[in-house]
Amino acid sequence: MKKTSTRLADGRELIYYDTRDDAVHDAVDRRPLDPMSSVSEIRHDVLLGDSVAIASHRQARTYHPPADECPLCPTRDGHLTEIPDDHYEVAVFENRFPSLSGEHGRCEVVVFTDHHDTSFAGLSPERARLVLDAWTDRTRELSRLPGVEQVYCFENRGEEIGVTLGHPHGQIYGYPFATPRTELMLRSLERHSEATGGRNLFDDVVEREREDGSRIVLEGEHWTAFVPYAAHWPYEVHLYPRRRVPDLLGLDEEARAEFPAVYLELLRRFDRIFDEGGTPPGFAGGTPTGPEAGGEPPTPYISGWHQAPFSSPLRREFALHLELFTIRRTKGKLKFLAGSESGMSVFINDVPPEAAAARLREVATP
Amino acid sequence: MKKTSTRLADGRELIYYDTRDDAVHDAVDRRPLDPMSSVSEIRHDVLLGDSVAIASHRQARTYHPPADECPLCPTRDGHLTEIPDDHYEVAVFENRFPSLSGEHGRCEVVVFTDHHDTSFAGLSPERARLVLDAWTDRTRELSRLPGVEQVYCFENRGEEIGVTLGHPHGQIYGYPFATPRTELMLRSLERHSEATGGRNLFDDVVEREREDGSRIVLEGEHWTAFVPYAAHWPYEVHLYPRRRVPDLLGLDEEARAEFPAVYLELLRRFDRIFDEGGTPPGFAGGTPTGPEAGGEPPTPYISGWHQAPFSSPLRREFALHLELFTIRRTKGKLKFLAGSESGMSVFINDVPPEAAAARLREVATP
């Protein structure tokens, strides 16, 4: 993997990741951009105990631009984008409208391909591996920033989930604190260890799922994917490396090498969950068969890596894993976070986890 | 207030609440309903420490019926609904598709009026008072059920939030446990008391807001409404009675009498937040001016009462309050709970709380 780091016109960092060591990226950003003036602020909620990022400048951010104005496409034919070169494999840059910035963390955009009309599931295994290596590198680099305590590499896919740019991309948040969700896991981890004379809760959860089998979605040699026993979302999969590591930096070469096959298969199954036969939803031969074509849009999903906070005393006990879920509960119907979920943090799930796992096994690639 | 309790054809309870003591409701449910067979299940998530309600039978629930098939309208002209009488003021019944039931709690539907084409903001003060009294009565009644630890009276309004029935109604969840959100508040309450030699955190929060003033939305003689300092949502208002009480049962007559004016004004302001002059959004003279009329649909919102769990040792320290918020962040744009919120429980808010409060003061009823 080759890294080429450069700066955009407003001073933001842009890094190209390439598989070939002789790749050259020397194009210059020619846009007349004002310097970034970030005004994000972190406020602590004394009743809930969490922190909220207040980021008012984001209201002006790019919202569903037409495809020929996509800011993530390569710069070509006079169309100046966030990526000055006319081709690239994977590109990462600081978000111009960050929720977190400066001493309050960092927000980056990860562009998975210079092809506009595809999705992560449509990437080659080689490209998926390059993305994994880029995520790993960003975790390492952000760990060195004083304002970053935890790195979250994630992808939101689909308009139903609020995605405003169709070009395949993800994001990386470097949070200035351990997130509330991770704090809950760390607390459970500690209690379980105390209650069991030192057993690791993550290990026990994965072992229970492998023994039970009813919620297993797929198993590789180095990865296990299952629907959790108390899944919060209609279709939710947790993917763990067989050998527990605290974050992406800990993955060995065997796990890295197998990851693309496992993850691409999971994403492709997600796109088939709501397929009733006939034309599959999503992208067929690079052509969207979604709403524009009159069909069901591809499955919306959120996918993200849960990694150990850098300064947690339980860091070595934490288990890197990926959580992938969709907000669609059945064809044409979404799961909304309404009164119970948003008001009281109690999830109602209409799809039994065993049924979700059975469906995700049923739609395996033949 | 008069209560008339009866049973629907499948055995579910239906209660009419009337202002007049001579109201009579003796109509019988003539629908051929199968007995309810609830299969909801509560599962504990060992990593997050919360509980999820798995309720697969709900997938079949009523979804956006045409107005002439509304199940919440009164039974008239041979159209048989959930409410057998041909008129009513407020009606409460057990949900036919409950997320929680039996030893796992209870779900009820509260219908605010027998008029289909209006909203809570369109109710008279007398009717709003009757709803408050019905919520209070339900809290008392549900507190007597062995499977109920905490009662949550709430309303989801708007299709953008997943509401599938347009008829003005809310819901009541009797949870079999203290909810995670309330547990967080109780923990903060306890810590604050320890750290300050016995001060009450809720009292201190409300006092700080009243002294600061910048986030105050309105003050009555017995109620204070403000945008919280670390608001999670674009427009979010917390409404506290001036005299702290643990739940609705504790409200005195003065607070009850003033509630309709305060709450109806808050809801009307919510409907004006995104109004840019000209035709106001929402309901004008009983006629929807929303999407059917080509305008902006009325502001979607979630509104819910936070009440003390019945068996909490900190019950007497808890402060009943209402939390009202919208998921719309600007005209035509929604706030989605995507990767950061749903994946890591970290909220990003694009509207500074002081700006939200200023807007909510600006759109006060003249």
Chai-1 contact restraints between the chains, C-beta under 6 A:
chainA,res_idxA,chainB,res_idxB,connection_type,confidence,min_distance_angstrom,max_distance_angstrom,comment,restraint_id
A,R43,B,A230,contact,1.0,0.0,6.0,A-B,restraint_1
A,D45,B,A230,contact,1.0,0.0,6.0,A-B,restraint_2
A,L47,B,M185,contact,1.0,0.0,6.0,A-B,restraint_3
A,L47,B,S188,contact,1.0,0.0,6.0,A-B,restraint_4
A,L48,B,L184,contact,1.0,0.0,6.0,A-B,restraint_5
A,G49,B,L184,contact,1.0,0.0,6.0,A-B,restraint_6
A,G49,B,S188,contact,1.0,0.0,6.0,A-B,restraint_7
A,V52,B,A230,contact,1.0,0.0,6.0,A-B,restraint_8
A,V52,B,H232,contact,1.0,0.0,6.0,A-B,restraint_9
A,V52,B,F347,contact,1.0,0.0,6.0,A-B,restraint_10
A,V52,B,N349,contact,1.0,0.0,6.0,A-B,restraint_11
A,A53,B,I348,contact,1.0,0.0,6.0,A-B,restraint_12
A,I54,B,N349,contact,1.0,0.0,6.0,A-B,restraint_13
A,I54,B,P352,contact,1.0,0.0,6.0,A-B,restraint_14
A,A55,B,I348,contact,1.0,0.0,6.0,A-B,restraint_15
A,A55,B,D350,contact,1.0,0.0,6.0,A-B,restraint_16
A,S56,B,P352,contact,1.0,0.0,6.0,A-B,restraint_17
A,R58,B,D350,contact,1.0,0.0,6.0,A-B,restraint_18
A,Q59,B,D350,contact,1.0,0.0,6.0,A-B,restraint_19
A,S99,B,I348,contact,1.0,0.0,6.0,A-B,restraint_20
A,Y152,B,M344,contact,1.0,0.0,6.0,A-B,restraint_21
A,F154,B,G339,contact,1.0,0.0,6.0,A-B,restraint_22
A,F154,B,G343,contact,1.0,0.0,6.0,A-B,restraint_23
A,N156,B,A338,contact,1.0,0.0,6.0,A-B,restraint_24
A,N156,B,G339,contact,1.0,0.0,6.0,A-B,restraint_25
A,I161,B,F336,contact,1.0,0.0,6.0,A-B,restraint_26
A,I161,B,A338,contact,1.0,0.0,6.0,A-B,restraint_27
A,G162,B,F336,contact,1.0,0.0,6.0,A-B,restraint_28
A,G162,B,A338,contact,1.0,0.0,6.0,A-B,restraint_29
A,T179,B,M344,contact,1.0,0.0,6.0,A-B,restraint_30
A,T179,B,V346,contact,1.0,0.0,6.0,A-B,restraint_31
A,P180,B,S345,contact,1.0,0.0,6.0,A-B,restraint_32
A,R181,B,M344,contact,1.0,0.0,6.0,A-B,restraint_33
A,R181,B,S345,contact,1.0,0.0,6.0,A-B,restraint_34
A,L184,B,L48,contact,1.0,0.0,6.0,A-B,restraint_35
A,L184,B,G49,contact,1.0,0.0,6.0,A-B,restraint_36
A,M185,B,L47,contact,1.0,0.0,6.0,A-B,restraint_37
A,S188,B,L47,contact,1.0,0.0,6.0,A-B,restraint_38
A,S188,B,G49,contact,1.0,0.0,6.0,A-B,restraint_39
A,A230,B,R43,contact,1.0,0.0,6.0,A-B,restraint_40
A,A230,B,D45,contact,1.0,0.0,6.0,A-B,restraint_41
A,A230,B,V52,contact,1.0,0.0,6.0,A-B,restraint_42
A,H232,B,V52,contact,1.0,0.0,6.0,A-B,restraint_43
A,I302,B,G339,contact,1.0,0.0,6.0,A-B,restraint_44
A,I302,B,S342,contact,1.0,0.0,6.0,A-B,restraint_45
A,I302,B,G343,contact,1.0,0.0,6.0,A-B,restraint_46
A,G304,B,G339,contact,1.0,0.0,6.0,A-B,restraint_47
A,G304,B,G343,contact,1.0,0.0,6.0,A-B,restraint_48
A,F336,B,I161,contact,1.0,0.0,6.0,A-B,restraint_49
A,F336,B,G162,contact,1.0,0.0,6.0,A-B,restraint_50
A,L337,B,L337,contact,1.0,0.0,6.0,A-B,restraint_51
A,A338,B,N156,contact,1.0,0.0,6.0,A-B,restraint_52
A,A338,B,I161,contact,1.0,0.0,6.0,A-B,restraint_53
A,A338,B,G162,contact,1.0,0.0,6.0,A-B,restraint_54
A,G339,B,F154,contact,1.0,0.0,6.0,A-B,restraint_55
A,G339,B,N156,contact,1.0,0.0,6.0,A-B,restraint_56
A,G339,B,I302,contact,1.0,0.0,6.0,A-B,restraint_57
A,G339,B,G304,contact,1.0,0.0,6.0,A-B,restraint_58
A,S342,B,I302,contact,1.0,0.0,6.0,A-B,restraint_59
A,G343,B,F154,contact,1.0,0.0,6.0,A-B,restraint_60
A,G343,B,I302,contact,1.0,0.0,6.0,A-B,restraint_61
A,G343,B,G304,contact,1.0,0.0,6.0,A-B,restraint_62
A,M344,B,Y152,contact,1.0,0.0,6.0,A-B,restraint_63
A,M344,B,T179,contact,1.0,0.0,6.0,A-B,restraint_64
A,M344,B,R181,contact,1.0,0.0,6.0,A-B,restraint_65
A,S345,B,P180,contact,1.0,0.0,6.0,A-B,restraint_66
A,S345,B,R181,contact,1.0,0.0,6.0,A-B,restraint_67
A,V346,B,T179,contact,1.0,0.0,6.0,A-B,restraint_68
A,F347,B,V52,contact,1.0,0.0,6.0,A-B,restraint_69
A,I348,B,A53,contact,1.0,0.0,6.0,A-B,restraint_70
A,I348,B,A55,contact,1.0,0.0,6.0,A-B,restraint_71
A,I348,B,S99,contact,1.0,0.0,6.0,A-B,restraint_72
A,N349,B,V52,contact,1.0,0.0,6.0,A-B,restraint_73
A,N349,B,I54,contact,1.0,0.0,6.0,A-B,restraint_74
A,D350,B,A55,contact,1.0,0.0,6.0,A-B,restraint_75
A,D350,B,R58,contact,1.0,0.0,6.0,A-B,restraint_76
A,D350,B,Q59,contact,1.0,0.0,6.0,A-B,restraint_77
A,P352,B,I54,contact,1.0,0.0,6.0,A-B,restraint_78
A,P352,B,S56,contact,1.0,0.0,6.0,A-B,restraint_79
